[in-house]
Amino acid sequence: MPHLLIEESPLPGLIFALTFDAEGRGRQIGPGDEIPSLDDPDYGFVWLHVDLVDARTEALILEGRLGPARLAAATFARDEHQRVVVDGPHAGFVIADRERAFDGSSSEEPNGRLHCILGPRFLVSGRRHATACAVAARDAVLSGTLVPGPAKLLERFVGSTVEALIATADRLSTALDAIEDDMLDETKVDDARPLGPIRRQSVRSHRQLAGLRAVFHRLEDEAGTEGDQLPDAVGAMAARVVQRLDSLHRDMHVLSERSRLLQDEIAARTTALTNRQLFTLSILTALFLPPTLVTGVFGMNTKGLFFSESDSGSVIALAIGALAALAVYLVIRRLNVAGRPG
């Protein structure tokens, strides 16, 4: 797949650029081709994807070549907090995305960030680390997928992250089902160790999803206010994305609660088992304490010891120890100490 070089002179820091016609067909601009302006009327809309690590992009931002200068400066800043900034008909986003390795694989957790500026006829996206959704969207467009507008392209970005989160939620839910089945099986020992990684990943994914959900809830609110200048397609896109994110947010919340409740239940069962074992040990200690005292007394090497001159002294000592243990047992039964709780 051909890429624009980072050193492309008309627009330094550009990774790739695509133009879309009125029907939503995309075409990638090759090296040496002219880079269209963001409001070029000859195209349906333009998509630029830039490398924010390149120091030369700072000048492009100030010149307004990546969108309104003030909005671009706020959106492409180094702050990685998920947010949306609305400026008239334009909106700037910082949203969660999966990081992409050199071998093309992507992380399960959306711990990367994609910065976007959405305009009526353009979308400018940028990243500081390689991310997955922009590349996936570009490949889909070049394979023939129609994208009727920049809002729909942004929706594809979010959809890619949502699909990855859904796959993660399904995998974690399956793992929790297996742990729950093992816990209900009386023949298997409860083990809380597999729950640790599941709970950690579910909480971290839920945290990223909560930030992404807050961004589009705010965008939906901004699009619904009186006097907003955002295109109608942006408001419709925000409503669709919010619906998907709310549904996934509930599923991830349930997943996080399931892992926590399972961990608490296994801990409670383990504590109950330990208490039963300690209770049994305490009863045995109480039963053997009197015989131990008896054997200790008759084991003293002192003069005048009881039954020291009797041929049946050992038998009598053993009988006293047994009677002492029996007496303690009767006292325990009388006090109902050994009874099971109701």
URFENBEL-V744669 format. One record per helix or strand. SS is the DSSP state (H for helix, E for strand). FROM is the first residue (numbers start at 1). LEN is the number of residues. If there is no record, write none. Layout:
[[SS	FROM	LEN] [SS	FROM	LEN]]
This chain:
[[E	14	7] [E	26	3] [E	45	7] [H	57	7] [H	69	7] [E	83	5] [E	90	8] [E	99	2] [E	106	1] [E	112	7] [E	122	6] [E	131	1] [H	133	10] [H	150	35] [H	193	31] [H	232	67] [H	313	22]]
